[in-house]
Amino acid sequence: MVRGLEFDRVADVYDRVRPGYPESLIEVALADSPIRDVLEVGCGTGQLTAALVARGLRVEAVEPGARLAARARERAPGASIHVARFEEIALAAASFDAVFSATAFHWVDPAIGWAKAARVLRKHGLLALLSHVYVTDETARPAHEALRDIYGAAWRLRSDEDLIQGALERRGNISELWAWLENPAIVVPEAGRLFGEARFAALAERSELTAAELLDLQRTTSTHLTLDPASRERAEREIPELVERLGGSFPIRQLAVVAVAQRRVEPWTGGTVISPQAEALVRRFFEVMNGCDATDLARLFADDIEIVMGPHVARGLAQSRLARDPPDLLTTSEPMHIDVRAGRVVVSFRRRQVWRESNELALEEDLWATFELAGGRIKRAELLRAPPSPDAASG
């Protein structure tokens, strides 16, 4: 099943039992910023969507689950909601003031999500992530450990103090911060170059659930939904037994959290800021080459470089699905001139986008990439819209 789509099977229960997001955290995200156009990634049943629309914002939302999206349309009729995966939908670059995502961004493919969020944001645009994260305390820990044992899950049972401290220590890269809260697999070093230091806020939430309420809540979690039928039946038998042993209620301890980071205006060291489309392309271009030997670099540029099909970079691009974003355009980068000086390689190349069906030219621009070498390895890469000066090229 596609990541995150299992929730669509339980849309009605999800809509009924999942908590909304505190108004104060939404205000932290907006924080007097001049926001008008918002993209929401994974809107679910529209709890955050409705709150954003109520503030007069123009909201476009993406949700892969058709049933969840239908619920969101009912709750937030003023929003435009697309049934699609964020990784696959075609979105114009620099078209939103903010990208919001509530309890959903950890389901997005990290090789695509962070860079795509940056690409669709305008200058100084914001990425705002919200969630409810489970924590524990000395009183509730035995109950939480017992529930964990029912599932045989590797849950991280952390105190609210540890969770907050860990988040604050990771503000320099929003993907590291969000991975600490949600899923360790979503860390992408590139996110630290795409976005500035994150703002973080949290609110403690405490409640006691009956056996029926806890069962309904668990039925909306990926842990429960991904069980095989026999294991699910066993869990639904053992959870009421656990609550009965606890005296009839189960302690829920959560932090409602928000992390907000601003898109960097100049993600590259030096040079002229280029279009977000070109930034996304060249960012992956550099990422594939970063750390290669100087001899490998020379061999790389000796060949014709086609960004979509070229043998040297196709593997990295296939992983990021950059070749499919946007899906109706074919992007190529053709080297025009290579100048190798002491400690520096300067490559001029022509970037072209062609409509796949008509083969008509959609965009053409000339760019210059410079690579500084140290000890036979690349130590810095820059992208320029104008050729570097002769003095700079000579190192």
C-alpha positions in Angstrom: 0.0 0.0 0.0 1.2 3.6 -0.8 2.7 5.2 2.3 0.0 6.8 4.5 -3.0 5.6 2.4 -4.0 3.0 5.0 -5.7 5.9 6.9 -8.2 6.3 4.1 -9.7 3.0 5.1 -10.8 4.4 8.4 -11.7 8.0 7.4 -14.9 8.2 9.5 -13.2 7.1 12.7 -10.1 9.2 12.0 -12.3 12.2 11.6 -14.1 11.6 14.9 -11.2 10.7 17.2 -8.1 12.5 16.0 -7.5 15.8 17.8 -7.3 19.2 16.2 -4.4 21.6 16.4 -4.3 24.4 19.1 -5.0 27.9 17.8 -1.9 29.2 19.6 0.4 26.9 17.6 -1.2 28.0 14.3 -0.6 31.6 15.4 3.1 30.7 16.1 3.3 29.4 12.5 1.8 32.5 11.0 3.6 34.9 13.3 2.7 38.2 11.6 4.1 36.9 8.3 2.5 38.3 5.1 0.9 35.0 4.1 -2.0 34.7 1.6 -1.5 31.6 -0.5 -1.0 28.3 1.4 -0.3 24.8 0.3 -1.2 22.0 2.8 0.4 18.7 2.3 -1.6 15.7 3.5 -4.7 17.5 4.8 -6.5 14.4 6.1 -10.0 15.3 7.1 -9.4 19.0 7.0 -8.9 20.0 10.6 -6.0 22.3 9.9 -7.4 23.2 6.5 -10.6 24.6 8.1 -8.5 26.6 10.6 -6.4 28.2 7.8 -9.4 29.0 5.7 -11.1 30.6 8.7 -8.2 33.0 8.8 -9.0 34.2 5.3 -6.1 32.4 3.7 -6.3 30.9 0.2 -5.7 27.2 0.8 -4.8 24.6 -1.8 -4.4 21.1 -0.3 -3.1 17.7 -1.4 -4.4 14.5 0.1 -3.8 11.0 -1.4 -6.8 9.4 0.3 -10.1 10.0 -1.5 -12.3 9.4 1.5 -10.2 11.7 3.7 -10.3 14.4 1.0 -14.1 14.2 0.8 -14.3 14.8 4.6 -11.9 17.7 4.2 -14.1 19.3 1.5 -17.1 19.1 3.8 -15.2 20.7 6.7 -13.4 23.3 4.6 -15.5 24.1 1.5 -13.4 27.2 0.8 -10.3 25.2 0.1 -9.2 23.6 -3.2 -8.4 20.0 -2.4 -6.6 17.6 -4.8 -6.6 13.8 -4.4 -2.9 13.2 -5.2 0.4 12.5 -3.6 2.6 15.6 -2.9 5.5 13.8 -4.6 3.6 13.4 -7.8 1.4 16.4 -8.3 2.6 19.2 -10.6 2.8 22.5 -8.7 4.2 25.8 -10.1 7.4 27.0 -8.6 7.3 30.0 -6.2 3.5 29.9 -6.0 2.9 29.8 -2.3 3.7 31.9 0.7 3.6 28.9 3.1 3.6 25.1 3.0 1.7 23.6 6.0 1.5 19.9 6.9 -0.1 18.4 10.0 0.8 14.9 11.1 1.6 14.1 7.5 5.0 15.2 6.3 6.8 12.2 7.8 4.9 10.1 5.2 6.3 12.1 2.3 9.4 10.6 0.5 12.2 12.7 2.0 14.3 12.5 -1.2 11.5 14.6 -2.8 9.5 16.4 -0.1 12.0 18.9 1.4 13.3 20.1 -1.9 9.8 20.3 -3.5 8.5 22.3 -0.5 11.3 24.8 -1.0 10.7 24.9 -4.7 7.0 25.8 -4.5 7.6 28.6 -1.9 8.1 32.2 -2.7 10.9 34.4 -1.4 10.9 34.2 2.4 8.2 31.5 2.3 7.5 29.4 5.3 7.4 25.6 5.9 5.2 24.9 9.0 4.9 21.4 10.3 2.5 20.4 13.1 1.8 17.2 15.0 0.8 15.5 18.2 3.7 13.5 19.6 3.3 10.9 22.3 5.4 11.4 25.5 5.4 9.6 28.8 6.0 10.3 32.5 6.6 8.3 35.6 2.9 7.8 36.3 1.9 6.8 32.8 5.0 4.9 31.7 3.8 1.4 32.9 0.6 1.8 30.9 2.5 3.0 27.8 5.0 0.1 28.1 2.1 -2.4 28.4 0.4 -1.0 25.2 3.8 -1.1 23.4 4.2 -4.7 24.4 0.8 -5.6 22.9 2.0 -4.4 19.6 5.6 -5.6 19.9 6.5 -2.1 18.7 9.8 -0.2 19.0 8.2 2.9 20.3 10.5 5.6 21.7 9.0 6.4 25.2 10.4 9.9 26.0 9.5 12.5 28.5 8.2 15.9 27.3 11.4 17.5 28.6 13.7 15.2 26.6 11.6 15.6 23.5 11.6 19.4 23.7 15.3 19.6 24.4 16.1 17.3 21.5 14.0 19.4 19.2 15.7 22.6 20.2 19.1 21.1 19.7 18.2 20.3 16.1 16.7 23.6 14.9 19.5 24.1 12.4 18.0 21.5 10.1 14.2 21.2 10.1 14.4 17.7 8.7 16.6 16.6 11.7 14.1 18.3 14.1 11.1 16.6 12.6 12.9 13.3 12.4 13.5 13.5 16.1 9.8 14.0 16.7 8.3 11.6 14.1 10.5 9.3 12.0 14.3 9.0 12.0 14.3 8.0 8.3 13.3 11.5 7.0 16.6 13.3 7.7 18.0 15.0 4.6 21.2 17.1 5.0 20.1 19.3 2.1 17.1 20.6 4.1 19.6 22.6 6.2 20.6 24.4 3.1 17.1 24.9 1.8 15.6 26.4 5.0 16.8 28.6 7.8 16.8 27.8 11.6 13.5 26.5 12.7 11.2 28.0 15.4 9.7 25.4 17.7 6.9 25.5 20.2 5.0 22.8 22.1 1.9 22.5 24.3 1.3 19.6 26.7 -1.9 17.7 26.3 -3.3 15.2 28.9 -6.4 13.0 28.7 -7.8 9.7 30.0 -9.5 7.3 27.6 -11.9 4.5 28.2 -11.3 1.1 26.6 -13.6 1.9 23.7 -12.0 5.3 23.1 -8.5 3.9 23.2 -9.5 1.2 20.7 -11.0 3.8 18.3 -7.8 5.9 18.6 -5.6 2.9 17.9 -7.6 1.9 14.9 -6.5 5.1 13.3 -2.7 4.5 13.8 -0.4 3.0 11.3 0.9 0.6 14.0 -2.6 -0.9 14.2 -3.6 -0.7 10.6 -0.6 -2.5 9.3 -1.0 -5.5 11.5 -2.0 -8.8 9.9 -5.7 -9.8 10.7 -4.8 -12.3 13.4 -2.5 -9.8 15.2 -5.1 -7.1 14.9 -7.8 -9.3 16.4 -5.4 -10.2 19.3 -4.6 -6.5 19.9 -8.3 -5.5 20.0 -8.9 -8.3 22.5 -5.9 -7.4 24.7 -6.4 -3.6 24.8 -9.7 -3.6 26.7 -8.2 -6.1 29.1 -5.3 -3.7 29.7 -7.6 -0.8 30.4 -9.6 -2.9 32.8 -6.4 -3.8 34.7 -5.6 -0.1 34.8 -8.9 0.7 36.6 -11.0 1.6 33.5 -9.0 4.4 31.9 -5.8 4.8 29.9 -3.5 7.8 30.3 -2.7 9.7 27.1 0.3 12.1 27.2 1.1 14.1 24.1 2.8 17.3 23.0 1.1 19.4 20.3 4.1 20.7 18.4 4.9 23.1 15.6 8.2 23.7 13.7 8.5 26.6 11.3 11.4 27.4 9.0 11.9 30.0 6.3 13.0 29.2 2.8 16.5 30.5 2.4 16.8 33.2 -0.2 20.4 32.3 -1.2 20.9 28.6 -0.6 24.2 28.7 -2.4 27.5 30.3 -1.2 28.1 33.4 -3.3 26.8 33.9 -6.8 23.5 35.2 -8.1 20.2 33.8 -6.9 18.6 31.8 -9.7 15.1 30.6 -10.3 13.6 28.0 -7.9 13.2 25.5 -10.8 16.9 25.8 -11.7 17.9 25.6 -8.0 16.0 22.3 -7.6 17.7 20.9 -10.7 21.2 22.0 -9.9 20.9 21.1 -6.2 20.5 17.5 -7.2 23.2 17.9 -9.9 25.7 19.0 -7.2 24.5 16.4 -4.8 25.2 13.6 -7.2 28.8 14.9 -7.8 29.7 16.1 -4.3 32.7 14.4 -3.0 33.8 12.7 -6.2 37.5 12.7 -7.1 38.8 15.3 -9.5 39.6 12.6 -12.1 36.0 11.4 -11.9 34.8 15.0 -12.3 36.9 15.4 -15.5 35.5 12.1 -16.8 32.0 13.2 -15.9 32.2 16.4 -17.9 33.9 14.7 -20.8 30.5 13.1 -21.6 27.4 14.8 -22.8 25.3 15.4 -19.7 21.6 14.8 -20.1 19.9 15.3 -16.7 17.0 12.9 -17.4 18.8 10.1 -19.2 22.5 10.6 -18.8 24.3 7.6 -17.3 26.2 9.6 -14.7 23.3 11.3 -12.9 20.2 9.4 -13.9 20.4 7.2 -10.8 20.4 10.1 -8.4 17.6 11.8 -10.3 15.5 8.7 -10.5 15.7 8.4 -6.7 14.5 12.0 -6.3 11.9 11.7 -9.1 13.1 15.1 -10.3 12.7 13.9 -13.9 8.9 13.6 -13.2 8.5 17.0 -11.6 6.8 18.6 -13.4 5.7 15.4 -15.3 4.9 17.1 -18.6 8.4 18.6 -19.0 11.7 17.1 -20.0 14.7 18.9 -18.5 18.2 18.6 -19.9 21.4 20.4 -19.1 23.9 20.6 -22.0 27.6 21.5 -21.2 28.8 24.4 -23.5 32.3 25.0 -22.2 34.6 23.6 -19.6 37.5 25.6 -18.2 39.9 23.9 -15.8 42.3 26.1 -13.9 44.4 25.6 -10.8 42.1 24.5 -8.0 38.9 25.4 -9.9 36.6 24.0 -12.6 34.2 26.3 -14.4 31.4 24.7 -16.5 28.9 26.7 -18.6 25.8 24.8 -19.5 22.5 25.5 -21.1 19.4 24.3 -19.3 16.4 23.6 -21.4 12.8 22.4 -20.6 10.8 20.9 -23.4 7.1 19.9 -23.4 7.1 16.2 -23.7 4.1 15.9 -26.1 4.8 18.7 -28.5 8.6 18.9 -28.1 8.3 22.7 -28.0 10.7 24.7 -26.0 9.3 25.9 -22.6 12.4 27.4 -21.0 16.1 28.0 -21.9 18.7 29.7 -19.8 22.5 29.7 -19.6 24.1 29.0 -16.2 27.7 28.6 -14.9 28.8 26.2 -12.3 32.1 26.6 -10.5 33.8 23.9 -8.4 36.7 24.6 -6.1 39.0 21.6 -5.6 41.2 20.8 -2.6 43.3 17.7 -2.3 41.7 16.3 -5.5 38.2 16.6 -4.1 35.4 19.1 -4.5 35.2 21.4 -1.5 32.7 24.0 -2.7 30.2 24.4 -5.6 28.5 27.6 -6.8 25.9 28.3 -9.4 25.9 31.7 -11.3 23.7 33.3 -13.8 26.7 35.3 -15.2 30.2 34.0 -16.0 32.7 34.3 -13.2 35.3 37.0 -13.6 38.6 35.9 -15.1 40.4 36.6 -11.8 38.0 34.3 -10.0 38.3 31.6 -12.7 42.0 31.6 -12.3 41.8 30.7 -8.6 
